[in-house]
Protein backbone atom coordinates (compact mmCIF):
# COMPACT_ATOMS: atom_id res chain seq x y z
CA UNK A 1 0.00 0.00 0.00
CA UNK A 2 1.72 3.16 -1.20
CA UNK A 3 0.56 6.73 -1.78
CA UNK A 4 2.37 9.03 -4.19
CA UNK A 5 4.76 11.48 -2.58
CA UNK A 6 6.93 9.90 0.11
CA UNK A 7 8.01 6.34 0.78
CA UNK A 8 10.80 4.09 1.98
CA UNK A 9 12.68 2.18 -0.69
CA UNK A 10 13.05 -1.32 0.72
CA UNK A 11 14.17 -4.42 -1.19
CA UNK A 12 12.52 -7.54 0.27
CA UNK A 13 14.89 -10.41 1.14
CA UNK A 14 15.58 -12.98 -1.60
CA UNK A 15 13.04 -15.77 -1.61
CA UNK A 16 10.41 -13.79 0.30
CA UNK A 17 6.81 -13.25 -0.75
CA UNK A 18 4.56 -10.21 -0.23
CA UNK A 19 3.25 -10.22 3.32
CA UNK A 20 -0.28 -9.65 4.57
CA UNK A 21 0.45 -7.84 7.84
CA UNK A 22 -2.20 -5.09 8.15
CA UNK A 23 -1.12 -1.47 8.67
CA UNK A 24 -1.41 0.29 12.03
CA UNK A 25 -4.87 1.50 12.97
CA UNK A 26 -5.16 5.24 12.21
CA UNK A 27 -8.90 5.57 12.76
CA UNK A 28 -8.36 7.46 16.03
CA UNK A 29 -5.70 9.74 14.52
CA UNK A 30 -7.32 11.69 11.65
CA UNK A 31 -4.34 14.08 11.61
CA UNK A 32 -2.23 11.30 10.10
CA UNK A 33 -2.34 9.85 6.59
CA UNK A 34 -0.95 6.42 5.72
CA UNK A 35 1.53 6.98 2.91
CA UNK A 36 2.98 3.49 2.62
CA UNK A 37 2.64 0.05 4.16
CA UNK A 38 4.20 -3.24 3.04
CA UNK A 39 5.61 -6.45 4.47
CA UNK A 40 7.51 -9.52 3.34
CA UNK A 41 7.17 -13.10 4.53
CA UNK A 42 9.00 -16.42 4.58
CA UNK A 43 7.00 -19.62 4.96
CA UNK A 44 3.88 -17.58 5.66
CA UNK A 45 5.37 -15.62 8.58
CA UNK A 46 6.06 -11.89 8.25
CA UNK A 47 9.72 -11.11 8.91
CA UNK A 48 10.04 -7.60 7.45
CA UNK A 49 7.55 -4.72 7.56
CA UNK A 50 7.88 -1.05 6.65
CA UNK A 51 5.74 2.01 6.17
CA UNK A 52 5.26 5.75 6.62
CA UNK A 53 2.60 8.10 7.94
CA UNK A 54 2.47 11.85 7.43
CA UNK A 55 0.82 14.96 8.81
CA UNK A 56 0.71 18.68 8.08
CA UNK A 57 3.17 20.74 10.11
CA UNK A 58 4.02 24.43 9.85
CA UNK A 59 6.23 24.52 12.94
CA UNK A 60 8.46 22.03 14.74
CA UNK A 61 10.51 21.83 17.93
CA UNK A 62 12.93 19.63 19.83
CA UNK A 63 10.04 18.59 22.09
CA UNK A 64 8.03 17.42 19.09
CA UNK A 65 11.05 15.46 17.83
CA UNK A 66 11.51 13.76 21.20
CA UNK A 67 7.86 12.75 21.49
CA UNK A 68 7.53 11.65 17.85
CA UNK A 69 10.66 9.49 18.05
CA UNK A 70 9.48 7.94 21.31
CA UNK A 71 6.14 7.07 19.73
CA UNK A 72 7.87 5.64 16.65
CA UNK A 73 9.75 3.25 18.93
CA UNK A 74 6.42 2.17 20.42
CA UNK A 75 4.94 1.80 16.93
CA UNK A 76 7.89 -0.35 15.83
CA UNK A 77 7.57 -2.47 18.98
CA UNK A 78 3.83 -2.99 18.49
CA UNK A 79 4.46 -3.92 14.84
CA UNK A 80 7.08 -6.45 15.93
CA UNK A 81 4.58 -7.90 18.39
CA UNK A 82 1.97 -8.22 15.63
CA UNK A 83 4.58 -10.07 13.56
CA UNK A 84 4.70 -12.73 16.28
CA UNK A 85 8.07 -11.88 17.83
CA UNK A 86 8.75 -13.42 21.22
CA UNK A 87 10.84 -10.35 22.18
CA UNK A 88 8.94 -7.32 20.85
CA UNK A 89 10.58 -4.75 23.12
CA UNK A 90 12.98 -2.42 21.31
CA UNK A 91 15.58 0.04 22.57
CA UNK A 92 17.70 2.67 20.82
CA UNK A 93 21.22 1.59 19.88
CA UNK A 94 22.14 4.64 17.77
CA UNK A 95 20.65 7.99 16.75
CA UNK A 96 21.51 9.84 13.56
CA UNK A 97 20.61 13.53 13.31
CA UNK A 98 21.41 14.52 9.74
CA UNK A 99 20.50 17.81 8.08
CA UNK A 100 17.41 16.35 6.38
CA UNK A 101 16.44 13.21 8.32
CA UNK A 102 16.30 12.14 11.97
CA UNK A 103 16.90 8.41 12.36
CA UNK A 104 17.11 5.85 15.15
CA UNK A 105 18.50 2.31 15.08
CA UNK A 106 16.69 -0.10 17.41
CA UNK A 107 17.36 -3.59 18.73
CA UNK A 108 15.51 -6.13 20.86
CA UNK A 109 16.96 -8.51 23.41
CA UNK A 110 16.74 -11.14 20.69
CA UNK A 111 17.44 -11.06 16.95
CA UNK A 112 14.91 -8.37 16.00
CA UNK A 113 16.07 -5.03 14.65
CA UNK A 114 14.28 -1.86 13.53
CA UNK A 115 14.83 1.67 12.30
CA UNK A 116 12.73 4.82 12.58
CA UNK A 117 12.95 7.92 10.42
CA UNK A 118 11.54 11.45 10.55
CA UNK A 119 11.72 13.67 7.47
CA UNK A 120 10.10 16.89 6.27
CA UNK A 121 8.90 18.24 2.94
CA UNK A 122 7.34 21.53 1.84
CA UNK A 123 4.47 22.67 -0.43
CA UNK A 124 2.57 21.92 1.77
CA UNK A 125 4.76 21.55 4.88
CA UNK A 126 4.50 17.95 6.04
CA UNK A 127 6.26 15.64 8.47
CA UNK A 128 6.82 12.03 7.48
CA UNK A 129 7.37 9.32 10.11
CA UNK A 130 8.55 5.89 9.01
CA UNK A 131 9.50 2.53 10.51
CA UNK A 132 11.27 -0.58 9.21
CA UNK A 133 10.98 -3.69 11.37
CA UNK A 134 12.89 -6.97 10.95
CA UNK A 135 12.18 -10.01 13.14
CA UNK A 136 15.60 -11.61 12.57
CA UNK A 137 18.73 -9.71 11.57
CA UNK A 138 20.10 -12.85 9.93
CA UNK A 139 17.13 -12.92 7.53
CA UNK A 140 16.53 -9.25 6.76
CA UNK A 141 19.09 -7.14 8.60
CA UNK A 142 20.88 -5.99 5.43
CA UNK A 143 17.59 -5.01 3.78
CA UNK A 144 16.64 -3.02 6.88
CA UNK A 145 19.95 -1.14 6.86
CA UNK A 146 19.66 -0.41 3.13
CA UNK A 147 16.20 1.21 3.40
CA UNK A 148 16.23 4.80 2.13
CA UNK A 149 13.59 7.54 1.86
CA UNK A 150 12.38 8.68 -1.53
CA UNK A 151 9.93 11.45 -2.37
CA UNK A 152 8.59 13.34 -5.36
CA UNK A 153 9.72 16.70 -3.95
CA UNK A 154 12.75 17.81 -1.98
CA UNK A 155 13.48 17.02 1.63
CA UNK A 156 13.94 20.05 3.89
CA UNK A 157 15.14 20.59 7.46
CA UNK A 158 12.47 20.64 10.17
CA UNK A 159 10.53 23.92 10.13
CA UNK A 160 11.43 26.36 12.92
CA UNK A 161 9.30 26.69 16.02
CA UNK A 162 7.28 29.88 16.35
CA UNK A 163 6.60 31.82 19.51
CA UNK A 164 3.31 30.00 20.07
CA UNK A 165 4.88 26.57 19.80
CA UNK A 166 7.72 27.48 22.14
CA UNK A 167 5.18 28.76 24.65
CA UNK A 168 3.31 25.47 24.39
CA UNK A 169 6.38 23.23 24.67
CA UNK A 170 5.03 21.62 27.83
CA UNK A 171 1.89 20.62 25.98
CA UNK A 172 3.87 18.28 23.74
CA UNK A 173 4.59 16.10 26.75
CA UNK A 174 0.83 15.69 27.33
CA UNK A 175 -0.52 14.47 23.98
CA UNK A 176 -4.14 14.05 25.05
CA UNK A 177 -4.35 17.70 26.06
CA UNK A 178 -2.50 18.68 22.89
CA UNK A 179 -5.26 17.30 20.67
CA UNK A 180 -7.15 20.55 21.14
CA UNK A 181 -4.23 22.77 20.15
CA UNK A 182 -4.21 23.82 16.49
CA UNK A 183 -0.47 23.56 15.93
CA UNK A 184 0.77 21.05 13.40
CA UNK A 185 3.80 19.81 15.34
CA UNK A 186 1.79 19.16 18.48
CA UNK A 187 -1.03 17.50 16.54
CA UNK A 188 1.37 15.29 14.62
CA UNK A 189 3.19 14.06 17.71
CA UNK A 190 -0.07 13.68 19.62
CA UNK A 191 -1.59 11.67 16.77
CA UNK A 192 1.36 9.28 16.88
CA UNK A 193 0.71 8.90 20.59
CA UNK A 194 -2.91 7.94 19.85
CA UNK A 195 -1.83 5.35 17.27
CA UNK A 196 0.54 3.68 19.73
CA UNK A 197 -1.85 3.86 22.70
CA UNK A 198 -2.88 0.38 23.90
CA UNK A 199 -6.45 -0.46 22.94
CA UNK A 200 -8.77 -1.58 25.77
CA UNK A 201 -10.01 -5.17 25.40
CA UNK A 202 -13.37 -5.53 23.73
CA UNK A 203 -16.25 -6.61 25.92
CA UNK A 204 -17.87 -9.83 24.93
CA UNK A 205 -21.55 -9.63 24.49
N, C-alpha and C positions, 0 to 999 in steps of 0.2 A: 504494500500500500504506500504510494508515494504521491505527493502533491508537487506541482511545479514550483520551483523557487529555490529551496534549500534542502539538502540531503547529505547523508554520509555515504561515501563510496566505500563499500565493503565487498570483498570477494569471498564468497562462501568457500569453505574447505573442500578440497577435491573429494569426490565421491559422495557429497552431501546432496540432499534433496530439499526443495522448498518446505519450510516448516509451516505449521498451522497455529502457532502460539498467538492468541489474540492480543491486540494492543491494550495499553492501560486504559482504564475507564476515565473518560474526561467529561462525563455527563454533569458532574458537580463543579466543573471548572470551565464555564463558558468563555473565560478570558483566553483560554488556550485553544490552539488549532493543531490537530495532528497533521504533521507534514510528511512523515514517513514512518512505516513500520514493516519490518521483515524479520524472518528467522530462517535458520537452516537446521536440518535434522540428520541424524544417522540412526538407522534401524528404528525409525519412528519416534525417536526421542530428540527434542530440541536441544542443541548444544551451543548455538550462537543466535543471538537476537540483537537487533539494533533499530533505532528510530529517533525521531526528533519531534518536538513540539515547539510552537512559537506563540508569541504574544506581542501586541503593540506596546512599545515603550518610547517615551520622549525624553525621559531622564533615567539616570542610573546612579548607583552609589556602591561603596564598599559593603555596606550592610546588605544591600540587595544581592550582591555577589555571594556573600557568606551564606545567606539563607538559601538562595537558589542552588548553590553547590551542595549544601547539606541535604536538600530535598532530592537532588539528583542521585546522591548516594543511596537514599532510602528507596528511590524508584528503581535503581539498579538492583538493590537487594531484594525488593519485592518481585522483580522480574526473574531473578535467579531462583527464588522460591517457587514461582509458578512454573519454572522449567524443571522442577523436581530435584533441585540440589539438596543434598543432606546438610550442607554448610552454607546457608544463604547469606550469612552476615559478611559485610564487606567493610574494609577500612582503607584509608588513604595511604598509599606507599610513596607517592610523588605528586607534586603539583607543578604545573607549567603555566606561567603567566606571560604569554607572548603579547605582542602589540595588537593582534587581531582576534585571538582566541584565548580562552581560559580553560585549561584542561586539568583533569585529575586521573591518576592511575590508581586502581583499587585492587585489592586482593582479599581472598577469604582465608580461613584457617586451613582450607583444603586446596584443591587444584583450580578453583574458579578464579577468574580474573575479569576485570571490567574497566571501562574508561568512561568519563563524562566530559562533555564539552559545552561551553557557552560561547556563542558568537553573535555578532550584531550586524544588521544591514540597514540601509536607509531607503527612503522613497517607497513606502512609508517606513519610519523607524520601527524596527522589530528586533526582538531578542529571540534567539534560537537555542534551545536546550536539548542536548542529545546524549544518548547512552549507547554503549556497546557492551554486551554481556556474554561471556564465554564460560561454560560449565567446567571445562578441562583445558588447561593451557597446552597440554600435549596434543589436543585435537584441533584447537582453533586459536591458540595464542598468537601465532604470527599474523593471522587474518585480523585479529583484534588490534594489534599494534599498527597494522598497515592502514587502518580506517582513516579516511581524510574527508573533511567537509568540502562540499561543492555547491555553488549557488549561481543563479542566473546573473545576479548583480555583483557588486563589490562588497567585500567585508570591510567593516569600519571599526574603530575602537569603540568601547562603550560610550554612550552619550554622557555628558557631564550632568552632575546633580544640580538642580536649581535650589533657590532659597527655600522653597516650600518642602522639597524632599529632604533637605538637610534638617529642617525643623522637625520633620516627621520621622527621623531616623529610628527612634525608639519603636515606632509603629511596626517597622519591618520585623521586629522580633516577636510580634504578636499577630500572626497572619489572620486570625479570625476577625480581629478588630479592623485589620487593614482592608478587608473586603469592601468596606464602605468608603474608602478613600480613593478619589478619582485621580490616581497617579499611576502611570503605566508600570514603573519599576515595582512598586508595592503590590499592585494587582498581579503582576506576573509571578513574583515570588510567592505571594499568598496562594495563587492558583496551583502552583506546584505543591504547596503544602496540603491543599485539599486533595489532590490526586494521590499523594502518598499517605494520607490519613487512613488508619485501619478502619475497615467497614464493620459496623456492628453485625452480629449474627442475625440471620433472618429468623423470625418466629414461625414456628410450624403451626399451621392451622389445625 
